[in-house]
Structures are given as C-alpha cells and as structure tokens.
Amino acid sequence: MKLPPGATGFNPPLGDQVSIRAFTALCHHAARSIDATLTGVTPASVTPNFHTIGIAHTRHHIAVLRHTTVPFIAFARPQAPGDVTVAFVDHPDLAVAITNLTDAQVLTVEQLRTPLSQVDLSALDPYEHDQITYWKPTSVGELLFNFWD
C-alpha cells in the first residue's frame, strides 16, 4: 500500500478537502440501503483529522470515519466524548453500500492494522515525515485517522 500526500492530515494538497455535507449525504444513502439510520454527525476539526457519522444498524452502532483529505473510509466502534482511541471494525454490508456510491476506498481492519514498516510513505512530504517521527504511529489506521494537533 502506498499512502498519498496528506495522509497524516498535515500539509494536504490544496482543494482536496471533502465536505461534511457530501459525506453525510453519502452515509445517509448507504445507511438507507441497508435499513440503517444516521445517529450523529461530527465534522473534522484541527483534531481529529476525520469526519465521523454514527450509524445504527439492527442492534449495532458503528462510526463511519472519512479522512478529510485522502479518499479513505473506515469503520470503528463509537467513541465516548474525549476518547482519542479508535477501535476499527469491519461491516461488510455497509462497506458494499458505500463502495457502490463513492470512489473512496473503504479500508478493512486488516488494512488498517498494517504496520507502517510495510507501507510505502515515499509520497509524503518532509513535514508529514516529521509528524510521523513525532507522533510515532505504528499502523496505517493510527496514521490515517488521528487526533494529532
């Protein structure tokens, strides 16, 4: 896997910000297609570097995360207020529904757990490499979906 420029959320290419409105609409359509409902919307800010949409499906609640500058989506357990850890999960039905509506890639838990030592980071600029050195993420998921400031 090769991570594109802006993967850390720092120094992203200009014009590549995804809007919370577009992401919310995407999740609404995907949720509806699997008989699920949206339960909340949390836009990205300085930290975290991703938008979060809560979805309830049967008895399960899931957080859909969308990186703000690179086209990656992940699923996680909902976080408590102030929690800065992300517990990634898979949801195959929702992944198919989202994939049918967007070109963004839905990452699996296996992909998110990939050690950075096995990832091509050559497209990242020196500032992003400085952030990696400082924050010390160990996996793709920790690098992509972070609360760094």
VMD Tcl script that builds the backbone (N, CA, C; Angstrom):
set m [mol new atoms 447]
animate dup $m
set s [atomselect $m all]
$s set {name element resname resid chain x y z} {
  {N N MET 1 A 0.851 -1.176 0.000}
  {CA C MET 1 A 0.000 0.000 0.000}
  {C C MET 1 A 0.895 1.238 0.000}
  {N N LYS 2 A 0.533 2.184 -0.852}
  {CA C LYS 2 A 1.262 3.450 -0.909}
  {C C LYS 2 A 0.321 4.545 -0.433}
  {N N LEU 3 A 0.720 5.280 0.584}
  {CA C LEU 3 A -0.122 6.351 1.107}
  {C C LEU 3 A 0.131 7.641 0.335}
  {N N PRO 4 A -0.944 8.347 -0.018}
  {CA C PRO 4 A -0.816 9.572 -0.809}
  {C C PRO 4 A -0.456 10.779 0.045}
  {N N PRO 5 A -0.011 11.866 -0.586}
  {CA C PRO 5 A 0.267 13.101 0.150}
  {C C PRO 5 A -0.971 13.536 0.938}
  {N N GLY 6 A -0.746 14.027 2.147}
  {CA C GLY 6 A -1.844 14.462 3.000}
  {C C GLY 6 A -2.381 13.371 3.907}
  {N N ALA 7 A -1.821 12.171 3.841}
  {CA C ALA 7 A -2.333 11.046 4.618}
  {C C ALA 7 A -2.322 11.310 6.124}
  {N N THR 8 A -1.350 12.080 6.595}
  {CA C THR 8 A -1.289 12.371 8.031}
  {C C THR 8 A -2.308 13.421 8.443}
  {N N GLY 9 A -2.850 14.134 7.464}
  {CA C GLY 9 A -3.744 15.243 7.755}
  {C C GLY 9 A -3.000 16.570 7.792}
  {N N PHE 10 A -1.687 16.501 7.723}
  {CA C PHE 10 A -0.860 17.703 7.728}
  {C C PHE 10 A -0.414 18.024 6.306}
  {N N ASN 11 A -0.400 19.315 5.985}
  {CA C ASN 11 A 0.097 19.770 4.702}
  {C C ASN 11 A -0.594 19.091 3.517}
  {N N PRO 12 A -1.942 19.023 3.539}
  {CA C PRO 12 A -2.627 18.323 2.451}
  {C C PRO 12 A -2.565 19.113 1.151}
  {N N PRO 13 A -2.685 18.428 0.026}
  {CA C PRO 13 A -2.759 19.135 -1.255}
  {C C PRO 13 A -3.963 20.077 -1.251}
  {N N LEU 14 A -3.825 21.207 -1.884}
  {CA C LEU 14 A -4.919 22.180 -1.913}
  {C C LEU 14 A -6.122 21.630 -2.665}
  {N N GLY 15 A -7.313 21.965 -2.158}
  {CA C GLY 15 A -8.539 21.601 -2.847}
  {C C GLY 15 A -9.013 20.182 -2.643}
  {N N ASP 16 A -8.372 19.422 -1.780}
  {CA C ASP 16 A -8.757 18.021 -1.615}
  {C C ASP 16 A -9.618 17.766 -0.377}
  {N N GLN 17 A -10.152 18.804 0.249}
  {CA C GLN 17 A -10.966 18.625 1.444}
  {C C GLN 17 A -12.355 18.106 1.080}
  {N N VAL 18 A -12.781 17.018 1.706}
  {CA C VAL 18 A -14.129 16.503 1.476}
  {C C VAL 18 A -15.070 17.238 2.438}
  {N N SER 19 A -16.244 17.608 1.962}
  {CA C SER 19 A -17.178 18.346 2.801}
  {C C SER 19 A -17.974 17.394 3.693}
  {N N ILE 20 A -18.289 17.865 4.878}
  {CA C ILE 20 A -19.111 17.071 5.794}
  {C C ILE 20 A -20.499 16.867 5.204}
  {N N ARG 21 A -20.975 17.844 4.469}
  {CA C ARG 21 A -22.304 17.729 3.855}
  {C C ARG 21 A -22.341 16.583 2.844}
  {N N ALA 22 A -21.327 16.500 1.982}
  {CA C ALA 22 A -21.273 15.426 0.984}
  {C C ALA 22 A -21.118 14.070 1.658}
  {N N PHE 23 A -20.298 14.008 2.704}
  {CA C PHE 23 A -20.084 12.745 3.412}
  {C C PHE 23 A -21.363 12.313 4.133}
  {N N THR 24 A -22.068 13.257 4.715}
  {CA C THR 24 A -23.323 12.940 5.397}
  {C C THR 24 A -24.341 12.383 4.408}
  {N N ALA 25 A -24.444 13.011 3.247}
  {CA C ALA 25 A -25.378 12.531 2.223}
  {C C ALA 25 A -25.009 11.120 1.782}
  {N N LEU 26 A -23.721 10.874 1.577}
  {CA C LEU 26 A -23.253 9.537 1.193}
  {C C LEU 26 A -23.671 8.510 2.245}
  {N N CYS 27 A -23.399 8.813 3.511}
  {CA C CYS 27 A -23.722 7.866 4.587}
  {C C CYS 27 A -25.225 7.667 4.725}
  {N N HIS 28 A -25.989 8.739 4.529}
  {CA C HIS 28 A -27.445 8.625 4.602}
  {C C HIS 28 A -27.954 7.641 3.546}
  {N N HIS 29 A -27.487 7.784 2.313}
  {CA C HIS 29 A -27.925 6.886 1.238}
  {C C HIS 29 A -27.452 5.449 1.485}
  {N N ALA 30 A -26.231 5.297 1.940}
  {CA C ALA 30 A -25.711 3.950 2.216}
  {C C ALA 30 A -26.478 3.303 3.363}
  {N N ALA 31 A -26.726 4.073 4.417}
  {CA C ALA 31 A -27.450 3.535 5.571}
  {C C ALA 31 A -28.861 3.106 5.172}
  {N N ARG 32 A -29.513 3.947 4.412}
  {CA C ARG 32 A -30.882 3.643 3.985}
  {C C ARG 32 A -30.924 2.352 3.168}
  {N N SER 33 A -29.887 2.122 2.373}
  {CA C SER 33 A -29.882 0.924 1.520}
  {C C SER 33 A -29.735 -0.372 2.316}
  {N N ILE 34 A -29.282 -0.289 3.571}
  {CA C ILE 34 A -29.166 -1.490 4.409}
  {C C ILE 34 A -30.107 -1.418 5.613}
  {N N ASP 35 A -31.119 -0.543 5.532}
  {CA C ASP 35 A -32.106 -0.363 6.605}
  {C C ASP 35 A -31.468 0.080 7.920}
  {N N ALA 36 A -30.545 1.006 7.807}
  {CA C ALA 36 A -29.899 1.590 8.979}
  {C C ALA 36 A -30.238 3.078 9.030}
  {N N THR 37 A -29.916 3.723 10.144}
  {CA C THR 37 A -30.196 5.145 10.298}
  {C C THR 37 A -28.972 5.882 10.827}
  {N N LEU 38 A -28.890 7.153 10.473}
  {CA C LEU 38 A -27.825 8.001 11.000}
  {C C LEU 38 A -28.184 8.416 12.420}
  {N N THR 39 A -27.177 8.417 13.289}
  {CA C THR 39 A -27.415 8.775 14.683}
  {C C THR 39 A -26.651 10.020 15.101}
  {N N GLY 40 A -25.740 10.482 14.278}
  {CA C GLY 40 A -24.992 11.679 14.636}
  {C C GLY 40 A -23.958 12.020 13.593}
  {N N VAL 41 A -23.578 13.299 13.590}
  {CA C VAL 41 A -22.586 13.808 12.645}
  {C C VAL 41 A -21.584 14.641 13.427}
  {N N THR 42 A -20.305 14.302 13.286}
  {CA C THR 42 A -19.238 15.075 13.923}
  {C C THR 42 A -18.225 15.459 12.859}
  {N N PRO 43 A -18.178 16.746 12.505}
  {CA C PRO 43 A -17.207 17.162 11.487}
  {C C PRO 43 A -15.785 17.152 12.026}
  {N N ALA 44 A -14.847 16.979 11.118}
  {CA C ALA 44 A -13.430 17.075 11.477}
  {C C ALA 44 A -13.135 18.498 11.916}
  {N N SER 45 A -12.063 18.637 12.645}
  {CA C SER 45 A -11.613 19.961 13.075}
  {C C SER 45 A -10.092 19.939 13.009}
  {N N VAL 46 A -9.458 20.754 13.802}
  {CA C VAL 46 A -8.000 20.665 13.878}
  {C C VAL 46 A -7.637 19.249 14.308}
  {N N THR 47 A -8.392 18.736 15.250}
  {CA C THR 47 A -8.264 17.353 15.683}
  {C C THR 47 A -9.658 16.836 16.016}
  {N N PRO 48 A -10.098 15.719 15.536}
  {CA C PRO 48 A -9.389 14.764 14.699}
  {C C PRO 48 A -9.342 15.220 13.237}
  {N N ASN 49 A -8.609 14.455 12.446}
  {CA C ASN 49 A -8.456 14.788 11.025}
  {C C ASN 49 A -9.454 14.031 10.162}
  {N N PHE 50 A -10.577 13.642 10.758}
  {CA C PHE 50 A -11.582 12.879 10.017}
  {C C PHE 50 A -12.987 13.256 10.480}
  {N N HIS 51 A -13.937 13.130 9.544}
  {CA C HIS 51 A -15.350 13.302 9.860}
  {C C HIS 51 A -15.868 11.976 10.414}
  {N N THR 52 A -16.877 12.059 11.291}
  {CA C THR 52 A -17.484 10.855 11.855}
  {C C THR 52 A -18.998 10.924 11.705}
  {N N ILE 53 A -19.568 9.853 11.186}
  {CA C ILE 53 A -21.016 9.717 11.084}
  {C C ILE 53 A -21.404 8.473 11.879}
  {N N GLY 54 A -22.315 8.636 12.830}
  {CA C GLY 54 A -22.825 7.496 13.592}
  {C C GLY 54 A -23.958 6.835 12.820}
  {N N ILE 55 A -23.951 5.511 12.820}
  {CA C ILE 55 A -24.993 4.744 12.139}
  {C C ILE 55 A -25.455 3.627 13.065}
  {N N ALA 56 A -26.784 3.458 13.136}
  {CA C ALA 56 A -27.373 2.344 13.885}
  {C C ALA 56 A -27.907 1.341 12.870}
  {N N HIS 57 A -27.464 0.104 13.015}
  {CA C HIS 57 A -27.886 -0.974 12.121}
  {C C HIS 57 A -28.240 -2.171 12.982}
  {N N THR 58 A -29.484 -2.569 12.938}
  {CA C THR 58 A -30.043 -3.586 13.830}
  {C C THR 58 A -29.704 -3.184 15.271}
  {N N ARG 59 A -29.007 -4.024 16.005}
  {CA C ARG 59 A -28.653 -3.688 17.391}
  {C C ARG 59 A -27.250 -3.112 17.498}
  {N N HIS 60 A -26.603 -2.863 16.381}
  {CA C HIS 60 A -25.220 -2.392 16.391}
  {C C HIS 60 A -25.136 -0.901 16.070}
  {N N HIS 61 A -24.193 -0.259 16.715}
  {CA C HIS 61 A -23.869 1.131 16.395}
  {C C HIS 61 A -22.451 1.150 15.856}
  {N N ILE 62 A -22.261 1.925 14.820}
  {CA C ILE 62 A -20.955 1.978 14.172}
  {C C ILE 62 A -20.639 3.429 13.835}
  {N N ALA 63 A -19.375 3.761 13.884}
  {CA C ALA 63 A -18.918 5.083 13.456}
  {C C ALA 63 A -18.263 4.926 12.089}
  {N N VAL 64 A -18.691 5.738 11.149}
  {CA C VAL 64 A -18.083 5.743 9.816}
  {C C VAL 64 A -17.144 6.938 9.773}
  {N N LEU 65 A -15.878 6.678 9.521}
  {CA C LEU 65 A -14.850 7.715 9.531}
  {C C LEU 65 A -14.436 8.023 8.093}
  {N N ARG 66 A -14.335 9.309 7.790}
  {CA C ARG 66 A -13.876 9.717 6.447}
  {C C ARG 66 A -12.717 10.683 6.614}
  {N N HIS 67 A -11.547 10.271 6.173}
  {CA C HIS 67 A -10.378 11.148 6.198}
  {C C HIS 67 A -10.726 12.400 5.414}
  {N N THR 68 A -10.291 13.559 5.884}
  {CA C THR 68 A -10.718 14.803 5.232}
  {C C THR 68 A -9.991 15.105 3.934}
  {N N THR 69 A -8.795 14.546 3.727}
  {CA C THR 69 A -8.043 14.936 2.531}
  {C C THR 69 A -7.673 13.793 1.598}
  {N N VAL 70 A -7.711 12.576 2.054}
  {CA C VAL 70 A -7.421 11.446 1.167}
  {C C VAL 70 A -8.660 10.548 1.140}
  {N N PRO 71 A -8.912 9.872 0.035}
  {CA C PRO 71 A -10.170 9.140 -0.126}
  {C C PRO 71 A -10.211 7.790 0.588}
  {N N PHE 72 A -10.147 7.837 1.916}
  {CA C PHE 72 A -10.208 6.618 2.721}
  {C C PHE 72 A -11.330 6.720 3.737}
  {N N ILE 73 A -12.045 5.615 3.883}
  {CA C ILE 73 A -13.136 5.485 4.848}
  {C C ILE 73 A -12.832 4.265 5.703}
  {N N ALA 74 A -13.181 4.354 6.989}
  {CA C ALA 74 A -13.009 3.229 7.905}
  {C C ALA 74 A -14.218 3.161 8.827}
  {N N PHE 75 A -14.422 2.013 9.422}
  {CA C PHE 75 A -15.484 1.830 10.410}
  {C C PHE 75 A -14.838 1.602 11.770}
  {N N ALA 76 A -15.494 2.103 12.806}
  {CA C ALA 76 A -14.973 1.960 14.159}
  {C C ALA 76 A -16.117 1.849 15.156}
  {N N ARG 77 A -15.781 1.421 16.359}
  {CA C ARG 77 A -16.752 1.475 17.440}
  {C C ARG 77 A -16.962 2.942 17.794}
  {N N PRO 78 A -18.181 3.315 18.165}
  {CA C PRO 78 A -18.408 4.705 18.573}
  {C C PRO 78 A -17.508 5.068 19.753}
  {N N GLN 79 A -17.055 6.312 19.763}
  {CA C GLN 79 A -16.156 6.781 20.809}
  {C C GLN 79 A -16.924 7.566 21.857}
  {N N ALA 80 A -16.480 7.447 23.097}
  {CA C ALA 80 A -17.025 8.276 24.168}
  {C C ALA 80 A -16.443 9.675 24.014}
  {N N PRO 81 A -17.159 10.704 24.459}
  {CA C PRO 81 A -16.617 12.068 24.376}
  {C C PRO 81 A -15.231 12.154 25.032}
  {N N GLY 82 A -14.304 12.765 24.321}
  {CA C GLY 82 A -12.948 12.920 24.838}
  {C C GLY 82 A -12.025 11.742 24.577}
  {N N ASP 83 A -12.563 10.623 24.099}
  {CA C ASP 83 A -11.745 9.440 23.808}
  {C C ASP 83 A -10.983 9.673 22.506}
  {N N VAL 84 A -9.685 9.441 22.525}
  {CA C VAL 84 A -8.865 9.648 21.329}
  {C C VAL 84 A -8.310 8.332 20.771}
  {N N THR 85 A -8.905 7.227 21.180}
  {CA C THR 85 A -8.514 5.948 20.601}
  {C C THR 85 A -9.583 5.509 19.609}
  {N N VAL 86 A -9.153 4.841 18.563}
  {CA C VAL 86 A -10.076 4.373 17.537}
  {C C VAL 86 A -9.980 2.858 17.481}
  {N N ALA 87 A -11.114 2.195 17.717}
  {CA C ALA 87 A -11.182 0.731 17.637}
  {C C ALA 87 A -11.868 0.384 16.315}
  {N N PHE 88 A -11.076 0.014 15.334}
  {CA C PHE 88 A -11.594 -0.269 14.000}
  {C C PHE 88 A -12.375 -1.578 13.973}
  {N N VAL 89 A -13.408 -1.597 13.144}
  {CA C VAL 89 A -14.224 -2.792 12.951}
  {C C VAL 89 A -14.542 -2.918 11.465}
  {N N ASP 90 A -14.962 -4.098 11.069}
  {CA C ASP 90 A -15.438 -4.324 9.708}
  {C C ASP 90 A -16.962 -4.369 9.730}
  {N N HIS 91 A -17.572 -3.935 8.659}
  {CA C HIS 91 A -19.022 -4.047 8.474}
  {C C HIS 91 A -19.241 -4.262 6.972}
  {N N PRO 92 A -19.189 -5.512 6.540}
  {CA C PRO 92 A -19.233 -5.812 5.101}
  {C C PRO 92 A -20.446 -5.233 4.363}
  {N N ASP 93 A -21.642 -5.294 4.960}
  {CA C ASP 93 A -22.837 -4.780 4.266}
  {C C ASP 93 A -22.729 -3.279 4.032}
  {N N LEU 94 A -22.291 -2.557 5.037}
  {CA C LEU 94 A -22.148 -1.112 4.902}
  {C C LEU 94 A -21.011 -0.777 3.937}
  {N N ALA 95 A -19.955 -1.568 3.960}
  {CA C ALA 95 A -18.832 -1.341 3.042}
  {C C ALA 95 A -19.294 -1.450 1.590}
  {N N VAL 96 A -20.101 -2.445 1.287}
  {CA C VAL 96 A -20.615 -2.615 -0.074}
  {C C VAL 96 A -21.511 -1.437 -0.442}
  {N N ALA 97 A -22.379 -1.042 0.489}
  {CA C ALA 97 A -23.299 0.069 0.214}
  {C C ALA 97 A -22.534 1.354 -0.073}
  {N N ILE 98 A -21.486 1.622 0.700}
  {CA C ILE 98 A -20.698 2.841 0.499}
  {C C ILE 98 A -19.883 2.754 -0.788}
  {N N THR 99 A -19.277 1.605 -1.021}
  {CA C THR 99 A -18.460 1.419 -2.223}
  {C C THR 99 A -19.284 1.621 -3.494}
  {N N ASN 100 A -20.564 1.260 -3.440}
  {CA C ASN 100 A -21.441 1.449 -4.599}
  {C C ASN 100 A -21.747 2.918 -4.870}
  {N N LEU 101 A -21.448 3.802 -3.905}
  {CA C LEU 101 A -21.813 5.214 -4.026}
  {C C LEU 101 A -20.633 6.170 -4.173}
  {N N THR 102 A -19.418 5.677 -3.999}
  {CA C THR 102 A -18.268 6.575 -3.999}
  {C C THR 102 A -17.023 5.886 -4.536}
  {N N ASP 103 A -16.057 6.694 -4.923}
  {CA C ASP 103 A -14.755 6.167 -5.328}
  {C C ASP 103 A -13.805 6.037 -4.140}
  {N N ALA 104 A -14.185 6.589 -2.990}
  {CA C ALA 104 A -13.337 6.471 -1.800}
  {C C ALA 104 A -13.212 5.000 -1.428}
  {N N GLN 105 A -12.056 4.629 -0.920}
  {CA C GLN 105 A -11.787 3.239 -0.576}
  {C C GLN 105 A -12.167 2.971 0.876}
  {N N VAL 106 A -12.983 1.949 1.105}
  {CA C VAL 106 A -13.321 1.508 2.453}
  {C C VAL 106 A -12.227 0.530 2.881}
  {N N LEU 107 A -11.507 0.893 3.926}
  {CA C LEU 107 A -10.405 0.064 4.405}
  {C C LEU 107 A -10.898 -0.968 5.415}
  {N N THR 108 A -10.337 -2.157 5.342}
  {CA C THR 108 A -10.681 -3.223 6.294}
  {C C THR 108 A -9.803 -3.100 7.534}
  {N N VAL 109 A -10.205 -3.800 8.571}
  {CA C VAL 109 A -9.404 -3.827 9.794}
  {C C VAL 109 A -8.002 -4.347 9.485}
  {N N GLU 110 A -7.915 -5.356 8.656}
  {CA C GLU 110 A -6.603 -5.908 8.283}
  {C C GLU 110 A -5.718 -4.842 7.637}
  {N N GLN 111 A -6.278 -4.067 6.708}
  {CA C GLN 111 A -5.502 -2.999 6.069}
  {C C GLN 111 A -5.105 -1.926 7.078}
  {N N LEU 112 A -6.016 -1.569 7.970}
  {CA C LEU 112 A -5.748 -0.523 8.961}
  {C C LEU 112 A -4.695 -0.953 9.980}
  {N N ARG 113 A -4.584 -2.235 10.222}
  {CA C ARG 113 A -3.584 -2.756 11.171}
  {C C ARG 113 A -2.218 -2.986 10.524}
  {N N THR 114 A -2.104 -2.761 9.233}
  {CA C THR 114 A -0.830 -2.964 8.539}
  {C C THR 114 A 0.243 -2.093 9.188}
  {N N PRO 115 A 1.365 -2.700 9.587}
  {CA C PRO 115 A 2.446 -1.911 10.181}
  {C C PRO 115 A 3.012 -0.917 9.166}
  {N N LEU 116 A 3.387 0.254 9.652}
  {CA C LEU 116 A 3.948 1.269 8.753}
  {C C LEU 116 A 5.229 0.798 8.093}
  {N N SER 117 A 5.916 -0.132 8.715}
  {CA C SER 117 A 7.144 -0.658 8.117}
  {C C SER 117 A 6.860 -1.398 6.806}
  {N N GLN 118 A 5.589 -1.745 6.552}
  {CA C GLN 118 A 5.207 -2.456 5.336}
  {C C GLN 118 A 4.474 -1.556 4.343}
  {N N VAL 119 A 4.535 -0.235 4.568}
  {CA C VAL 119 A 3.788 0.723 3.754}
  {C C VAL 119 A 4.759 1.666 3.058}
  {N N ASP 120 A 4.438 2.044 1.831}
  {CA C ASP 120 A 5.247 2.998 1.073}
  {C C ASP 120 A 4.815 4.415 1.465}
  {N N LEU 121 A 5.699 5.136 2.134}
  {CA C LEU 121 A 5.430 6.501 2.582}
  {C C LEU 121 A 6.166 7.535 1.732}
  {N N SER 122 A 6.684 7.114 0.593}
  {CA C SER 122 A 7.545 7.985 -0.215}
  {C C SER 122 A 6.822 9.206 -0.785}
  {N N ALA 123 A 5.498 9.162 -0.919}
  {CA C ALA 123 A 4.764 10.303 -1.473}
  {C C ALA 123 A 4.510 11.393 -0.435}
  {N N LEU 124 A 4.740 11.083 0.836}
  {CA C LEU 124 A 4.523 12.074 1.888}
  {C C LEU 124 A 5.665 13.078 1.892}
  {N N ASP 125 A 5.342 14.336 2.189}
  {CA C ASP 125 A 6.387 15.360 2.183}
  {C C ASP 125 A 7.176 15.337 3.500}
  {N N PRO 126 A 8.291 16.055 3.567}
  {CA C PRO 126 A 9.129 16.036 4.767}
  {C C PRO 126 A 8.384 16.450 6.036}
  {N N TYR 127 A 7.447 17.384 5.924}
  {CA C TYR 127 A 6.680 17.811 7.101}
  {C C TYR 127 A 5.840 16.654 7.642}
  {N N GLU 128 A 5.252 15.869 6.749}
  {CA C GLU 128 A 4.480 14.714 7.200}
  {C C GLU 128 A 5.386 13.669 7.852}
  {N N HIS 129 A 6.562 13.482 7.300}
  {CA C HIS 129 A 7.507 12.547 7.914}
  {C C HIS 129 A 7.917 13.034 9.302}
  {N N ASP 130 A 8.058 14.349 9.474}
  {CA C ASP 130 A 8.359 14.905 10.803}
  {C C ASP 130 A 7.228 14.578 11.784}
  {N N GLN 131 A 5.983 14.688 11.325}
  {CA C GLN 131 A 4.840 14.377 12.189}
  {C C GLN 131 A 4.824 12.894 12.574}
  {N N ILE 132 A 5.159 12.040 11.637}
  {CA C ILE 132 A 5.223 10.602 11.923}
  {C C ILE 132 A 6.309 10.331 12.967}
  {N N THR 133 A 7.438 10.964 12.802}
  {CA C THR 133 A 8.530 10.798 13.776}
  {C C THR 133 A 8.097 11.275 15.157}
  {N N TYR 134 A 7.375 12.380 15.208}
  {CA C TYR 134 A 6.950 12.947 16.487}
  {C C TYR 134 A 5.859 12.104 17.158}
  {N N TRP 135 A 4.804 11.744 16.410}
  {CA C TRP 135 A 3.649 11.062 16.995}
  {C C TRP 135 A 3.829 9.546 17.069}
  {N N LYS 136 A 4.720 8.986 16.290}
  {CA C LYS 136 A 5.064 7.559 16.319}
  {C C LYS 136 A 3.889 6.592 16.097}
  {N N PRO 137 A 3.099 6.797 15.050}
  {CA C PRO 137 A 2.063 5.794 14.767}
  {C C PRO 137 A 2.734 4.491 14.335}
  {N N THR 138 A 2.088 3.375 14.645}
  {CA C THR 138 A 2.677 2.087 14.287}
  {C C THR 138 A 1.929 1.386 13.156}
  {N N SER 139 A 0.726 1.884 12.828}
  {CA C SER 139 A -0.082 1.213 11.806}
  {C C SER 139 A -0.700 2.238 10.855}
  {N N VAL 140 A -1.212 1.738 9.748}
  {CA C VAL 140 A -1.893 2.587 8.772}
  {C C VAL 140 A -3.059 3.320 9.424}
  {N N GLY 141 A -3.848 2.615 10.218}
  {CA C GLY 141 A -5.001 3.224 10.872}
  {C C GLY 141 A -4.615 4.356 11.806}
  {N N GLU 142 A -3.551 4.161 12.581}
  {CA C GLU 142 A -3.096 5.209 13.501}
  {C C GLU 142 A -2.605 6.437 12.743}
  {N N LEU 143 A -2.019 6.230 11.586}
  {CA C LEU 143 A -1.534 7.358 10.788}
  {C C LEU 143 A -2.691 8.080 10.104}
  {N N LEU 144 A -3.600 7.342 9.498}
  {CA C LEU 144 A -4.673 7.962 8.730}
  {C C LEU 144 A -5.731 8.641 9.590}
  {N N PHE 145 A -6.145 8.015 10.655}
  {CA C PHE 145 A -7.246 8.503 11.481}
  {C C PHE 145 A -6.695 8.887 12.844}
  {N N ASN 146 A -6.302 10.150 12.957}
  {CA C ASN 146 A -5.567 10.555 14.159}
  {C C ASN 146 A -6.129 11.820 14.803}
  {N N PHE 147 A -5.641 12.068 16.011}
  {CA C PHE 147 A -6.026 13.240 16.799}
  {C C PHE 147 A -4.827 14.141 17.028}
  {N N TRP 148 A -3.883 14.105 16.112}
  {CA C TRP 148 A -2.671 14.924 16.257}
  {C C TRP 148 A -3.037 16.389 16.096}
  {N N ASP 149 A -2.289 17.249 16.787}
  {CA C ASP 149 A -2.547 18.696 16.624}
  {C C ASP 149 A -1.299 19.441 16.242}
}
mol reanalyze $m
mol bondsrecalc $m
mol representation Tube
mol addrep $m
